[in-house]
Amino acid sequence: QSILTQPPSVSGAPGQRVTISCTGSRSNIGAGYEVHWYHQLPGTVPKLLIYDNNNRPSGVPDRFSGSKSGTSASLAITGLQAEDEADYYCQSYDSSLSEYVFGGGTKLTVL
Amino acid sequence: QVQLVQSGAEVKRPESSVKVSCRPSGGTFTNYGFSWVRRAPGQGLEWMGRIIPILGIANYAQKFHGRLTIIADESTNTVYMELSGLRYEDTAVYYCARLQNSGWLYFDYWGEGTLVTVSS
């Protein structure tokens, strides 16, 4: 059972917009800790997609965006492409556990 | 370009130990932190522990307390993760991940992963 809750799967057609939610609590996201997002394409290593809630590292397309409100965060992907098919994870820090925490992961399927 | 070079795949017996290395290149070693994150078959990412060489501290997830040791050898710029008392459910790909150097709160680069298989 992950400390951060994500939907197990989402799907969308090419060109569409999808969002992935990440729900935490007052000891992590709600305590003010930033949320970061990673994706892991099949057979590859995890890659940083969004840091500090809504910032993109160099090289990440602006089709990817993040937001945070209260105890939750969201990742939005617009103009969906076949190459976006991957597992997506949110991550934050939990002050009660003194641990880094990941969501359980969301599998994105491009129809 | 930053790269985290990890040691190769391991096959271990239950109750034995495994030691995996991670050598960062292309960046200053001591200004960053390094974590170990694993992904078991059919599961998601799981944080195990971290070390911040400049602070000389290592922290571990409660789940691995007593079984996990992370050390940093600054003379060789290498980070090591040792997991003891291996169980079948420790079979996973183990990733070394660099913690960015402004607050050490997220992982900006990842190693290629080391597959550890626990089998009798």
Interface residues (C-beta under 8 A of the other chain):
Chain A: S2 Y33 E34 H36 Y38 Q40 V45 P46 K47 L48 Y51 D52 P57 D87 Y89 Q91 Y93 L97 S98 E99 Y100 V101 F102 G103 G104 G105
Chain B: S35 V37 R39 G44 L45 E46 W47 R50 N59 A61 Q62 Y95 A97 Q100 L105 Y106 F107 D108 Y109 W110 G111 E112 G113
